[in-house]
Amino acid sequence: MLTYLDPNLPEQPFPRVKHALKDPDGLIAVGGCLSPERLINAYKHGIFPWYNPGDPLLWWSPNPRLCLLPNQFKPSKSLQRLARKNNFTVRIDQSFNAVIKACAMPRKTQTETWISPEMINAYQTLHNIGVAHSIEVYRNNTLVGGLYGLGIGQVFFGESMFHTESNASKLAFYFLIGKLREWNYQLIDCQVKSEHLINWGAQELPRDEFIALVNQYSTRYTAVDAWRKIAHD
């Protein structure tokens, strides 16, 4: 049975993830709100929101869970060559709103996106308080790719990425991994299966193993210089 969350009680606890539905996989709660308190609590428990505009707010914790340990990242040779060419400028947290709005644009095969204006506002608020972050890729000062997600303790919860130029989002991910290694991050939540992420070293873990890692690392400190606004050419 699904738990219905009161939108006026952001502190209302989520049910234990073992009670999530098997069909559809991982659906655990309906309703609530997208307050910073609610969202941070969700991610700390291995839960994230995902719903279509006009539908009720849905919360998920799929099983298994795709994740990547930063030290197990295996970039392709072509991606390494791309990073060495220095044809792009990569920045941190300088255009978060532009990145999430670009991620919200429908893909070629879609007519709508799950990143609604309500979601954009909620994650912008998380960015304003230092929880949500973006990696941006520019060519000639034009934003051509990027990604965003949440940094909680030593866990980065990836949300979405985009590109308007080939391989720009891959370069953003490559740069992200390098920084997460420097900043003592131990785990990246990739949410659901992606073949190119698996080729880069991501693996599907049983949900209980994933939750155990989140519990272990989400309360630990990162490097003091994490998420400083820097640019890399």
Secondary structure as UniProt FT lines:
FT   STRAND          3..5
FT   TURN            7..8
FT   TURN            10..11
FT   HELIX           17..19
FT   TURN            23..24
FT   STRAND          27..31
FT   HELIX           36..44
FT   TURN            45..46
FT   STRAND          48..49
FT   TURN            53..54
FT   STRAND          58..60
FT   STRAND          65..68
FT   HELIX           70..72
FT   HELIX           77..85
FT   STRAND          89..92
FT   HELIX           96..103
FT   TURN            108..109
FT   HELIX           117..128
FT   TURN            129..130
FT   STRAND          132..139
FT   TURN            140..141
FT   STRAND          142..152
FT   TURN            153..154
FT   STRAND          155..163
FT   TURN            166..167
FT   HELIX           168..182
FT   TURN            183..184
FT   STRAND          187..191
FT   HELIX           195..199
FT   TURN            200..201
FT   STRAND          203..205
FT   HELIX           207..217
FT   TURN            218..219
FT   TURN            224..227
FT   STRAND          231..232
//
